[in-house]
């Protein structure tokens, strides 16, 4: 995907994350970031074994109801993005 395509894709992701009933915060990864303090955060350029991931999602799901809600939100986001990419 070229840079312009990536920026358009990122704008769609950011808009969808911010439109969820309890919006997600979108932040850049930085050294020393305390992952345990993150709740409903999308961390851009998150490092992993294969190089930086475009986005990693972190939620503090203190109970099963919240876990189900966060899981449903992310599932819907991925489904909508896949449909948009396929269109």
N, C-alpha and C positions, 0 to 999 in steps of 0.2 A: 504494500500500500504506500503510495507517495505521501509526501508531507501534507499536501492540501487535503487528501482523502483522510489521513489520520486526524487532522484538526477537525474536520467535519464529524467524523466518528466520535471523537472525544467530546465535542459539543453536545452530541445526542446523549452520550452516557451521562455527562454532567447534568444536563437538563432533567433527565429521568431520575437520577439520584436525588436531585433537589426537589422534585415534584412529589415524591413519596410523602405520605401523611406525616411521618416523622422524618424530615430530610436527613440525608447523609452529609457529612462534612468531607470535602475533598481536599487532601493535603499532599504535599510533596514529601517523599522520604528524605530523611536526614540522619546522619550518624547520631547515635544516642537516643533515637526516638523510643519512648517508653510504650511498647505495644500493649502492655497490660492496662494502660489508662485509656485506650481507645474504645469508643462505643459509637457504632454507626459511622465509621470512618472508611473512606476509600483512599488508600495510600498509593500515589502514583510513583512509578519507577522503583517499585519494591524489589530489592535484590534477592535473587535465588540462584541455584546452581547453574541455570542456563542463561544467566544474564538478567537484567532487570525486567520484571513483569510490568506491563502497561499499568496494571492496577491490581491491588490486593485489598480485600474487604475484611474489616475487623469489627466485631460486635461483641459487647459484653452481655451475654444472654443469661441473666441471672435466674431464669426459670423456663419451664418447658413452653409456656404460652408465648413468651418473647422469642424463644428459639424458633417456634413455628412461624411467627410473624416475620422475623428476619429472613428465614429460609424462603417463605413465600414471596417476599419482596425481591430477593435476589433471583429467584426462579423466574418471576415475571419480567424482571429487567433483562435477563439473558434471553428469554423467549422473544421479547420485543426487539432486542438488538439483532438476534438471528433472523427474524422476519424482515427487519429493515435491510440487513446485508443481502438477504436472498432476493429482495425486491429490485 
